[in-house]
Amino acid sequence: MIVDPERALWATVLEVALSDAQHRGDTSWIGTKDFREVCYLAGLDPEAVADRVRAGRTARFKKRPVAA
């Protein structure tokens, strides 16, 4: 499987941003235009990510190689 380095980078950006937001207790970034853009760049569905964040299931996000 080939990993797209750009998507891997954006997935890491998203992971760090979500972690920071949760630790600060401020998830207002979720659902914004910037949030959606980072999700798209990471190859993820922004609504699905937002739903998981709202449900408190972000601990289950795992870095996975993205096929090209």
DSSP file (Angstrom, degrees, kcal/mol; ACC not computed):
  #  RESIDUE AA STRUCTURE BP1 BP2  ACC     N-H-->O    O-->H-N    N-H-->O    O-->H-N    TCO  KAPPA ALPHA  PHI   PSI    X-CA   Y-CA   Z-CA
    1    1 A M              0   0    0      0, 0.0     2,-0.5     0, 0.0    65,-0.1   0.000 360.0 360.0 360.0 134.8    0.0    0.0    0.0
    2    2 A I        -     0   0    0     63,-0.1     2,-0.5     2,-0.0    66,-0.3  -0.784 360.0-144.4 -94.1 131.4    1.3    3.4   -0.9
    3    3 A V        -     0   0    0     -2,-0.5    64,-0.2    64,-0.1     3,-0.1  -0.831   9.7-136.3 -97.3 129.3    1.0    6.2    1.7
    4    4 A D     >  -     0   0    0     62,-1.0     4,-2.3    -2,-0.5     5,-0.2  -0.757  13.0-155.8 -82.2 111.1    0.3    9.7    0.4
    5    5 A P  H  > S+     0   0    0      0, 0.0     4,-2.1     0, 0.0    -1,-0.2   0.828  89.9  54.8 -61.6 -32.4    2.7   11.8    2.5
    6    6 A E  H  > S+     0   0    0      2,-0.2     4,-2.3     1,-0.2     5,-0.2   0.932 110.2  44.9 -67.6 -44.4    0.5   15.0    2.1
    7    7 A R  H  > S+     0   0    0      1,-0.2     4,-2.4     2,-0.2    -1,-0.2   0.897 111.8  53.6 -65.0 -38.9   -2.6   13.2    3.5
    8    8 A A  H  X S+     0   0    0     -4,-2.3     4,-1.8     2,-0.2    -1,-0.2   0.902 108.6  50.1 -61.7 -40.5   -0.5   11.7    6.3
    9    9 A L  H  X S+     0   0    0     -4,-2.1     4,-2.3     1,-0.2    -2,-0.2   0.943 112.2  45.9 -62.3 -48.4    0.7   15.2    7.2
   10   10 A W  H  X S+     0   0    0     -4,-2.3     4,-2.5    31,-0.3    32,-0.3   0.835 108.7  56.1 -67.3 -31.6   -2.8   16.7    7.3
   11   11 A A  H  X S+     0   0    0     -4,-2.4     4,-2.4     2,-0.2    -1,-0.2   0.893 109.1  47.5 -64.2 -38.1   -4.1   13.7    9.3
   12   12 A T  H  X S+     0   0    0     -4,-1.8     4,-2.6     2,-0.2     5,-0.2   0.906 109.9  52.2 -68.3 -41.4   -1.4   14.5   11.9
   13   13 A V  H  X S+     0   0    0     -4,-2.3     4,-2.5     1,-0.2    -2,-0.2   0.930 112.2  46.8 -57.9 -45.6   -2.4   18.2   11.8
   14   14 A L  H  X S+     0   0    0     -4,-2.5     4,-2.7     2,-0.2     5,-0.2   0.922 111.1  51.2 -62.9 -44.9   -6.0   17.2   12.4
   15   15 A E  H  X S+     0   0    0     -4,-2.4     4,-2.1     1,-0.2    -2,-0.2   0.916 113.1  44.6 -59.7 -45.1   -5.1   14.8   15.2
   16   16 A V  H  X S+     0   0    0     -4,-2.6     4,-2.8     2,-0.2    -1,-0.2   0.915 113.3  50.6 -67.3 -43.0   -3.0   17.4   17.1
   17   17 A A  H  X S+     0   0    0     -4,-2.5     4,-2.5    -5,-0.2    -2,-0.2   0.909 111.8  47.3 -62.8 -42.4   -5.6   20.1   16.6
   18   18 A L  H  X S+     0   0    0     -4,-2.7     4,-2.4     2,-0.2    -1,-0.2   0.908 112.4  49.7 -65.5 -41.3   -8.4   17.9   18.0
   19   19 A S  H  X S+     0   0    0     -4,-2.1     4,-2.4    -5,-0.2    -2,-0.2   0.934 112.4  47.3 -62.5 -46.3   -6.2   16.8   20.9
   20   20 A D  H  X S+     0   0    0     -4,-2.8     4,-2.0     1,-0.2     6,-0.2   0.922 111.8  50.7 -60.7 -44.7   -5.4   20.5   21.7
   21   21 A A  H  X>S+     0   0    0     -4,-2.5     5,-2.1     1,-0.2     4,-0.9   0.906 112.0  46.8 -61.4 -42.2   -9.1   21.5   21.4
   22   22 A Q  H  <5S+     0   0    0     -4,-2.4     3,-0.2     1,-0.2    -1,-0.2   0.892 110.9  51.1 -69.2 -38.7  -10.2   18.7   23.7
   23   23 A H  H  <5S+     0   0    0     -4,-2.4    -1,-0.2     1,-0.2    -2,-0.2   0.845 113.6  45.5 -67.2 -32.4   -7.5   19.5   26.3
   24   24 A R  H  <5S-     0   0    0     -4,-2.0    -1,-0.2    -5,-0.2    -2,-0.2   0.639 108.5-126.8 -81.5 -15.1   -8.5   23.1   26.3
   25   25 A G  T  <5S+     0   0    0     -4,-0.9     2,-0.5    -3,-0.2    -3,-0.2   0.744  75.3 117.1  74.0  22.3  -12.2   22.2   26.5
   26   26 A D      < +     0   0    0     -5,-2.1     3,-0.4    -6,-0.2    -1,-0.2  -0.871  25.8 160.2-127.4  97.5  -12.8   24.4   23.5
   27   27 A T    >   +     0   0    0     -2,-0.5     3,-1.5     1,-0.2    -1,-0.1   0.064  37.5 118.0-103.5  24.3  -14.1   22.5   20.5
   28   28 A S  T 3   +     0   0    0      1,-0.3    -1,-0.2    -7,-0.1     4,-0.1   0.713  66.3  68.3 -64.8 -18.7  -15.6   25.6   18.7
   29   29 A W  T >  S+     0   0    0     -3,-0.4     3,-2.1     2,-0.1     6,-0.4   0.789  76.5 102.3 -67.9 -28.0  -13.2   24.9   15.8
   30   30 A I  T <  S+     0   0    0     -3,-1.5     3,-0.1     1,-0.3    -3,-0.0  -0.377  88.9  15.6 -61.8 126.9  -15.1   21.8   15.0
   31   31 A G  T 3  S+     0   0    0      1,-0.3    -1,-0.3    -2,-0.1    -2,-0.1   0.328  95.0 128.4  93.2  -7.4  -17.3   22.4   12.0
   32   32 A T  S <> S-     0   0    0     -3,-2.1     4,-2.5     1,-0.1    -1,-0.3  -0.242  76.3-103.3 -74.8 170.3  -15.6   25.6   10.8
   33   33 A K  H  > S+     0   0    0      1,-0.2     4,-2.3     2,-0.2     5,-0.1   0.908 124.1  50.2 -58.8 -42.9  -14.5   26.2    7.3
   34   34 A D  H  > S+     0   0    0      2,-0.2     4,-2.4     1,-0.2    -1,-0.2   0.903 109.1  51.5 -64.2 -41.4  -10.8   25.6    8.4
   35   35 A F  H  > S+     0   0    0     -6,-0.4     4,-2.4     1,-0.2    -2,-0.2   0.943 110.8  47.9 -59.2 -48.5  -11.8   22.3   10.1
   36   36 A R  H  X S+     0   0    0     -4,-2.5     4,-2.6     1,-0.2    -2,-0.2   0.896 110.6  51.8 -61.2 -40.2  -13.6   21.1    7.0
   37   37 A E  H  X S+     0   0    0     -4,-2.3     4,-2.6     2,-0.2    -1,-0.2   0.919 109.7  48.6 -63.5 -44.0  -10.6   22.0    4.9
   38   38 A V  H  X S+     0   0    0     -4,-2.4     4,-1.7     2,-0.2    -1,-0.2   0.909 111.4  51.0 -63.2 -41.1   -8.1   20.1    7.1
   39   39 A C  H  <>S+     0   0    0     -4,-2.4     5,-3.0     2,-0.2     4,-0.5   0.941 110.9  47.8 -60.8 -47.0  -10.4   17.1    7.0
   40   40 A Y  H ><5S+     0   0    0     -4,-2.6     3,-1.3     1,-0.2    -2,-0.2   0.917 111.0  50.9 -60.6 -43.1  -10.6   17.1    3.2
   41   41 A L  H 3<5S+     0   0    0     -4,-2.6   -31,-0.3     1,-0.3    -1,-0.2   0.807 109.9  50.9 -64.6 -28.6   -6.8   17.5    3.0
   42   42 A A  T 3<5S-     0   0    0     -4,-1.7    -1,-0.3   -32,-0.3    -2,-0.2   0.506 118.9-113.5 -84.5  -4.8   -6.5   14.5    5.3
   43   43 A G  T < 5S+     0   0    0     -3,-1.3     2,-0.3    -4,-0.5    -3,-0.2   0.784  74.8 127.5  78.6  27.8   -8.9   12.5    3.1
   44   44 A L      < -     0   0    0     -5,-3.0    -1,-0.3    -6,-0.2    -2,-0.1  -0.849  67.3-110.2-119.6 153.7  -11.6   12.3    5.8
   45   45 A D     >  -     0   0    0     -2,-0.3     4,-2.3     1,-0.2     5,-0.2  -0.726  24.3-149.9 -80.1 115.6  -15.3   13.2    5.9
   46   46 A P  H  > S+     0   0    0      0, 0.0     4,-2.8     0, 0.0     5,-0.2   0.861  95.0  52.4 -57.8 -37.7  -15.6   16.3    8.1
   47   47 A E  H  > S+     0   0    0      2,-0.2     4,-2.6     1,-0.2     5,-0.2   0.908 109.6  48.5 -66.4 -40.0  -19.1   15.4    9.2
   48   48 A A  H  > S+     0   0    0      2,-0.2     4,-2.1     1,-0.2    -1,-0.2   0.908 113.2  47.7 -65.2 -41.2  -18.0   11.9   10.3
   49   49 A V  H  X S+     0   0    0     -4,-2.3     4,-2.3     2,-0.2    -2,-0.2   0.943 112.8  48.6 -64.2 -46.6  -15.1   13.4   12.2
   50   50 A A  H  X S+     0   0    0     -4,-2.8     4,-2.7     1,-0.2     5,-0.2   0.901 109.8  52.5 -60.9 -41.6  -17.3   16.0   13.8
   51   51 A D  H  X S+     0   0    0     -4,-2.6     4,-1.8     1,-0.2    -1,-0.2   0.913 110.1  48.3 -60.4 -42.3  -19.8   13.3   14.8
   52   52 A R  H  <>S+     0   0    0     -4,-2.1     5,-3.0     2,-0.2     4,-0.4   0.886 111.1  50.4 -66.3 -38.0  -17.1   11.2   16.4
   53   53 A V  H ><5S+     0   0    0     -4,-2.3     3,-1.4     1,-0.2    -2,-0.2   0.943 111.1  48.4 -64.1 -46.5  -15.8   14.3   18.3
   54   54 A R  H 3<5S+     0   0    0     -4,-2.7    -1,-0.2     1,-0.3    -2,-0.2   0.835 111.4  50.6 -62.9 -31.9  -19.2   15.1   19.6
   55   55 A A  T 3<5S-     0   0    0     -4,-1.8    -1,-0.3    -5,-0.2    -2,-0.2   0.478 114.5-118.0 -84.9  -2.2  -19.7   11.5   20.7
   56   56 A G  T < 5S+     0   0    0     -3,-1.4     3,-0.3    -4,-0.4    -3,-0.2   0.787  77.6 125.3  74.0  26.9  -16.4   11.5   22.5
   57   57 A R    > < +     0   0    0     -5,-3.0     3,-1.2     1,-0.2    -4,-0.2   0.071  26.8 110.9-107.3  25.1  -14.9    8.8   20.3
   58   58 A T  G >   +     0   0    0     -6,-0.3     3,-2.0     1,-0.3    -1,-0.2   0.735  62.8  74.1 -73.5 -20.4  -11.8   10.5   19.1
   59   59 A A  G 3  S+     0   0    0     -3,-0.3    -1,-0.3     1,-0.3    -2,-0.1   0.746  91.5  59.9 -62.5 -19.5   -9.5    8.2   21.2
   60   60 A R  G <  S+     0   0    0     -3,-1.2     2,-0.3     2,-0.1    -1,-0.3   0.497  75.4 113.3 -89.1  -3.3  -10.3    5.6   18.5
   61   61 A F    <   -     0   0    0     -3,-2.0     2,-0.4    -4,-0.1    -3,-0.0  -0.537  48.6-174.7 -66.0 129.9   -8.9    7.7   15.7
   62   62 A K        -     0   0    0     -2,-0.3     2,-0.4     2,-0.0    -2,-0.1  -0.958  30.7-109.4-127.1 147.0   -5.8    5.9   14.4
   63   63 A K        -     0   0    0     -2,-0.4   -55,-0.0   -51,-0.0   -51,-0.0  -0.623  43.8-179.9 -73.2 127.3   -3.3    6.9   11.8
   64   64 A R        -     0   0    0     -2,-0.4     2,-0.1   -56,-0.0    -2,-0.0  -0.980  33.2-104.5-129.2 142.1   -3.8    4.7    8.8
   65   65 A P        -     0   0    0      0, 0.0     2,-0.5     0, 0.0   -62,-0.1  -0.389  34.3-138.0 -62.0 141.4   -1.9    4.7    5.6
   66   66 A V        -     0   0    0    -62,-0.1   -62,-1.0   -65,-0.1     2,-0.1  -0.902  14.0-127.9-106.0 125.9   -3.9    6.2    2.8
   67   67 A A              0   0    0     -2,-0.5   -64,-0.1   -64,-0.2   -63,-0.0  -0.439 360.0 360.0 -71.0 143.6   -3.9    4.5   -0.6
   68   68 A A              0   0    0    -66,-0.3    -1,-0.1    -2,-0.1   -65,-0.1   0.467 360.0 360.0 -80.4 360.0   -3.0    6.7   -3.5
